[in-house]
Amino acid sequence: MMKEYFALFVQILVACGFAASVLAASFILGKRAKASRAKNMPYECGLDPAGQANPRFSVKFYLVAMLFVLFDIEIVFLYPWAVCFKELGAEQWAALSAMFFFQVILGVGFLYEWKKGALDWTR
């Protein structure tokens, strides 16, 4: 049984060895700059940093993110279903009605988001 996984173990060892050797080479051969107050400051487009490091985001940002996740999950379920649809045979109508129901639920969610103004970028 160990023979079957030998190539996998060798590949893992080579990958880890390569990563370690590249990190060691950059540490040994890399330039070391002397630290100063100016070099330790955060860089922000050539200007002095302004504002907080962790600004608060609007709830609208999270609504748009959830909308993206919703339609991303839709594609994750829709693509394999579309690929296997012809192979279903007698169950095609059941699969078509289930996908139609799924699309209706997502459409209702989309209309809700639209009504709430989550897609309006001007507000």
C-alpha positions in Angstrom: 0.0 0.0 0.0 2.9 2.4 0.7 4.1 1.9 -2.9 1.0 3.6 -4.2 1.6 6.8 -2.2 5.4 7.0 -2.7 5.1 9.4 -5.6 2.8 11.6 -3.6 5.2 11.7 -0.7 8.1 12.5 -3.0 6.1 15.4 -4.5 5.3 16.8 -1.1 8.9 16.6 0.0 10.1 18.3 -3.2 7.5 21.1 -2.8 8.4 21.7 0.9 12.1 21.5 0.1 11.8 24.1 -2.7 9.8 26.5 -0.5 12.3 26.2 2.3 15.2 26.7 0.0 13.7 29.8 -1.7 13.0 31.3 1.7 16.5 30.5 3.0 18.1 32.0 -0.2 16.1 35.2 0.1 17.0 35.5 3.8 20.8 34.9 3.1 21.2 36.7 -0.2 18.6 39.5 0.3 19.6 43.1 1.0 19.1 44.3 4.5 18.2 48.0 4.9 18.8 49.9 8.1 15.5 50.6 9.8 14.5 54.2 10.3 11.4 56.0 11.4 10.5 57.0 7.8 10.9 53.4 6.5 8.8 51.9 9.2 5.8 54.2 8.5 3.0 52.8 6.5 3.0 53.8 2.9 -0.2 55.2 1.4 0.3 56.5 -2.1 3.1 58.8 -1.1 1.1 60.7 1.4 1.0 60.6 5.2 -1.6 58.1 6.4 -5.0 59.7 7.1 -8.0 58.2 8.8 -8.5 55.0 10.8 -6.8 51.7 9.9 -10.1 49.8 10.2 -12.9 51.9 8.8 -16.5 50.9 9.3 -18.4 49.7 6.3 -22.0 50.4 5.4 -24.5 47.6 5.8 -25.1 48.1 2.1 -21.7 46.6 1.4 -22.6 43.4 3.2 -26.0 43.3 1.3 -24.1 43.4 -2.0 -21.7 40.8 -0.8 -24.5 38.5 0.2 -26.1 39.0 -3.1 -22.9 38.0 -4.8 -22.7 34.9 -2.7 -26.3 34.1 -3.5 -25.8 34.2 -7.3 -22.4 32.5 -7.0 -24.1 29.5 -5.2 -26.7 29.6 -8.0 -24.1 29.0 -10.6 -22.5 26.2 -8.5 -25.8 24.3 -8.5 -26.9 25.2 -12.0 -23.8 24.2 -14.0 -23.6 20.6 -12.9 -27.4 20.3 -13.3 -27.2 21.6 -16.8 -24.4 19.2 -17.7 -26.2 16.1 -16.5 -29.7 17.1 -17.6 -29.8 15.0 -20.8 -28.7 11.9 -18.9 -31.6 12.0 -16.5 -34.0 10.3 -18.9 -37.4 9.9 -17.3 -36.6 12.2 -14.4 -36.0 15.2 -16.7 -39.4 16.8 -15.8 -38.9 16.3 -12.1 -35.4 17.9 -12.4 -36.7 20.7 -14.6 -39.5 21.5 -12.1 -37.0 21.4 -9.1 -34.7 23.8 -10.9 -37.6 26.1 -11.9 -38.6 26.2 -8.2 -35.0 27.0 -7.3 -34.9 29.8 -9.8 -38.2 31.2 -8.6 -36.8 31.3 -5.0 -33.7 33.1 -6.2 -35.8 35.5 -8.3 -37.8 36.4 -5.3 -34.6 37.1 -3.3 -33.3 39.2 -6.2 -36.5 41.2 -6.3 -36.4 41.7 -2.6 -32.8 43.0 -2.8 -33.8 45.3 -5.7 -36.8 46.7 -3.8 -34.6 47.3 -0.7 -32.2 49.3 -2.9 -29.1 47.0 -2.4 -28.3 47.4 -6.1 -28.6 51.2 -6.2 -25.1 52.5 -6.1 -26.0 56.2 -6.0 -27.4 56.2 -2.4 
